[in-house]
Structure formats: structure tokens, C-alpha cells
């Protein structure tokens, strides 16, 4: 209980004094996770939409694979990206290991299947409703993909939030490919893990509270946007 | 109106459709000529909606074929409105613009054409409203506007008034009449005999998947050729 009390005071002073070291960690966390969500969305959402509308051999296998990849452990994902980016790996010459870029790659790989699988489920229902009308207009599955993504944009916001939540909460992947280097690749989750292992529980807890507050703010903002616009679109 | 440049007359030659080995339509021969609306009537399960979907190309016939008069891009010269309109999650105007974009209408022309179609159905004042917030009757009128904007040779209507109240039904019938007067061929299914009487130029009578009659409306309603049609008219009148 003592820890919790001092954690609250520490968290409060962190926010009020805007400690530069903490601010840097927070900003890097946001930058990495938001960039990862954006990249994963560019790949995952169209893929999900295509799986919702197109009939092709191997579709069911892909859906099962994507659903399974939703449970990919972050450490395993981090390890795979680590192997790709390490000096002796295929992408080693790029020198990306232990940089924020490597962390973005790892998180994007982690959440792209989540976005694709959730988008597929969501848009499949919409396609069921739209398909006959769109075919009457002369639109095939390929043309339907951008239509569904646009018409489902408010609902897809929830999918993006799920991806952002997963990205900002995970520690395994960024730890492995980022290395938790102070001032360079340290993000909130790796900082929390470090402070915990050092025994500074109040500081770890305080960081955790700040992280929660950020995630809460992002979700609340998205919810407001979604509600107002979904009410509009019906 | 654009006589040499139309997919009409449209003929069905021995059209058949079977699903899971059950014949839904069998051996249908018919010709859709330009002119007053063709009404497809018959009891439930006669195959009216399936015939419409076959003619429109949403279903592939399992027997026979459909022949259009030689005109380029026959698929783009027809449109269909469904019993329950499927409106996009966009504004009223956005819904009217969408099929025009798909049909490759130049960007500069789309807005004027979409707005003209909305004016035709009396929805121009609601152009900015979200389409799915409209009432049932307004939604069906928007679906008609969306199809009319395409300026099709043939417009297929599948029970467009089945879930509408009398006022909305009257509005839809007025739009259908206006479109027919403008030269669009209407092919429409209905189970409302009063509506068929009001709109039909000729009548296609289906019964258990077979076409029993295709006759001018005044002949069909006064002296139907087949006992099935006579019974259908009787039954409905008694009702």
C-alpha cells in the first residue's frame, strides 16, 4: 500500500514537472506505437477487406493463420525481427537493430495480423449486405475493397484501437529489437520492466500509471470521434 | 428516344434456373420491348425475383440464355432496385454519386447528374443528410434516384413497395411513371394487383417457375388466357 501511495505522488510529480527524461520516453512510446499502427493498417486493413470479399483457393487457410497470429507472443515476434535485422541476418547491412525503426518494424509485424483478422470479420458482415447491390452497379470484389474500407471507416477505428492497445502494451518485442537503451530506445514498457527489476517499484508503478493515462486518453478520443461520426453514418 | 442505341429488345430464350437440383425457373421465353412497364406477377415462390436477377445478370442461368439488342456494354445499360434498398454509409448525394463513379461518368458531370436524379425523386433538399437515417420511403426513393442517375435502358424493380406504406408507395409509383415516360423501360415484380393494374403496359404471369402468359395488361386483367391466371386474379379480388 505504501508503494501505491508513493507511486501516486511520483506519477503526479512526473506529470506536473514534465521531467524531460520521462517526456522523452513517453514521446518515443507514442511515436513507435502510432507509426507501427499506421504501417500495419496500410497492409492489414486492405488484406482484411480482400479476405472478406474475395473467393480464392487458400482463403480459409489464410483466415485461420491470421486468427492464430493474433496470439503471436511479442517475444517470439521480437526474436524473428531480431534474426532478420541482426548483423548476420538478411537485413543486417541496414544497421537497424537497436534503433526505434527496428521497434516500429517489430510492432507492425506483431499487430498487422490483428488488424487484418478483425477487419475481415467486421467487413464480411458489411459485404454480405452490400454485395448484391454493388454487383448490380458493376463492382467486382476488387472495387469493393476501397468501398468497404471507406464505408466501414468508423467501425474500423475500433480495430485500429485494438492494434494500438496491443502495440503500446507489449514489452517483449521492443525489448529484444530495441535493447532499452537510455535516451534512445527506451519506451514506457521497457522502462517499467527495468525499474521493476531494479526494485524501484514506486517509479515503475508511476510509469505504469502514466502509460494507462495515455492509453485511456487515446481510447476516449477515438470513442468520441467514433460515436459522433457513427451516429452520422447510421 | 435513343432507339438505335439500346439493349432492347431483350429476350430470354429457354431460361432456366435450378438450385440444389430443384428447378426454380423452367423454360422461360419472353421479350422485353421498349415502351410501357412490364409487370411480372404471380404467387409467392413463382420465381419472380429469380427471373429479375437472371435478366439483370446477378444470377447465371442454368439453362437457356439472355440476348440483348447489340449495344456496347450491356451491363452498364441496366440498373436494379431491390425490395430492401441497400444504402451506403454516406450522404444522400454520396449514394447518388457512387454508381456514377463506378460507371465511369466523367468527374465533372457526376454532381449535376446526381442532383438531377435526386430532384426527380424529391430528395434534393436532403442531399447532405446521412442516407441511412432516411425513412423507409425516402430510402427507396433514393435507391430509385441512384438507379435513375445511371440513365439505364432497363430498370429492374424487385417489389419496390413491399415494405412501404400507401403514401410512400404512391410516391414510388409516381417516380416509376415519370421514368417510364422519360423512356426508361421498367421491368417490375409486384404482388399488389392494384399496383400492377395502375402501372402495367404488359404483364408476365409466372406460376411455379413457368411463364404462363405474357400479354398486354388490358387483355390480361379482363380475359386471362390460362385458368391459373384467372384463379390468381379471382383469388386476389375476393381478398
Contacts between the chains, C-beta under 8 A, distances in Angstrom:
chain1	res1	chain2	res2	distance
A	129	B	86	5.9
A	130	B	86	6.0
A	130	B	88	7.6
A	132	B	58	6.3
A	132	B	82	6.9
A	132	B	86	7.2
A	133	B	82	6.7
A	133	B	86	3.9
A	135	B	58	6.0
A	136	B	56	6.6
A	136	B	58	6.3
A	136	B	79	6.8
A	136	B	80	4.6
A	136	B	82	7.9
A	137	B	79	7.9
A	137	B	98	7.3
A	137	B	99	4.6
A	137	B	102	5.0
A	137	B	103	7.6
A	138	B	75	5.7
A	138	B	76	6.2
A	138	B	102	5.8
A	138	B	103	6.9
A	139	B	102	5.4
A	143	B	102	6.8
A	147	B	88	7.4
A	147	B	98	7.7
A	151	B	88	5.6
A	151	B	89	4.3
A	151	B	90	6.9
A	152	B	89	7.6
A	154	B	89	8.0
A	232	B	130	5.2
A	233	B	89	4.2
A	233	B	90	7.4
A	233	B	130	5.7
A	233	B	132	6.8
A	234	B	89	6.5
A	234	B	130	5.3
A	234	B	131	7.5
A	234	B	132	3.1
A	234	B	133	5.1
